[in-house]
Amino acid sequence: MYLRVISQNLPYFLGGLLTTIEVALFGAVAGLLIAVITASVRLSAPPLLKAPFIAYVEAFRNTPLLVQALILFFGPTEFRLHFDGFQTLAVVLALNTGAYMSEIIRGGLQSVPRGQLEAAASIGLSGRRTFTEIVLPQAIRAVYPAMSNQFIAVVLASSIGVIIGAGELTSRVLEVNSRTFRTTELLLFLTVAYVALALSMTTVIRVVGRRLERAY
Amino acid sequence: MDFAFLFPYIPLLAKATLTTIALSIASLIGGGLLGLTIALARVLGGQGTNAVLAVVVDVVRMVPLLVQLLIWYLGLNAFGIRLDPFAASVIALSVNASGFISEIVRGAVLSIARGQREAALSVGLTPIFSVLNIEIPQAIPAITPALIGYYIGLIKDTSIAYIVGLLELTRMGSYIANEKFRPIETFIVVAAIYFMLCFPLSRLVPLIDRRMRQVGLAQEKLFV
């Protein structure tokens, strides 16, 4: 074990870890936004308007993230445009997460029993208050476990950034590996870093989850 | 957009598609067997076994597949074991799959009413016989749709083998795109092939789910 390869490059790796968090956070937040829009359209809009959203969801759910990233990364070069790896990764994670998350949200909104809507209407709640105070709180609780899994999945998926050179954690560690060939130490570090990241996320998720339950 | 330049590459793309399919099936079998073993060990074993395996499964699920593949491919190399890209990919995907499949099986078996096991033990059957022949068969309606859903993910995950240079669909696409400088068309065709593999399966899930639910699970009913 030659752990100096890690201590010497630690600031560089921590920068990569920060980039991983950054790109995953963007992917999750932008993806959530896309998902909410997609799910609302699919639940309420006329069929003709729904079609492009259905096509988007099915296209992104049935093809590999890596292929999506390669299309977005190399595709624009045919038009002499260039987006760097980080930008491409952020956009593709957002689109991919949006597609998966929209299905989760759609299921969550549909899981609220119709009787709840009828009860809200019968006591004269407006459509907006019914949604924000009756439907949404119940839907959030229903989708919370699936959604938090999705957030962890985004972090893990961001590791494909190494293929398009996004400068996140995996990219940086493998770049140092190609210079030093300290493969065992570096892969061990990479494993520990991702486990630590995922564990801290599950801790936050558990705390928030407990808070959610209490609010009733 | 003009796809005509891809015609001469159809044999290569077909071959790469077969590699992708072979990789996914081999990993499903490997991951299924390993996952079933882990699930059985966790259901039947003591607290110690369960705790150790829980940690293993968590680590497998918390490390990116790409990193796991590099560990099998590059990491083992450091100890003098050299796996070829296909073998490394099958092992990495199988181990990764076993983490998820073991949770699917375990969750389904645990959802079977306790009374089933108690009844089996009371007539002198062994615990392992009860799990394999009484509980798992009843859990199949819950396991099958989840397993097909997982397999769809597995097909897409095989694209990660790109990084070890295995000429599966994605890597082949990248090879053709570089040779012809036509990334958009090439990768759209590659994406379309993945879509044709995955989409029919994804339509199958709700159908099978509905069909199998009619068979039903043994539920805990106290006052019948």
Interface residues (C-beta under 8 A of the other chain):
Chain A: E58 A59 R61 N62 T63 P64 L65 L66 V67 Q68 L70 I71 F74 G75 T77 E78 I152 L156 A157 S159 I160 V162 I163 T170 L174 N177 T183 T184 L187 L190 T191 Y194 V195 A198 L199
Chain B: V59 M62 V63 P64 L65 L66 V67 L70 I71 L74 G75 N77 A78 I152 K156 D157 T158 S159 I160 Y162 I163 T170 G173 S174 A177 F181 R182 P183 I184 F187 I188 V190 A191 Y194 F195 C198 F199 S202
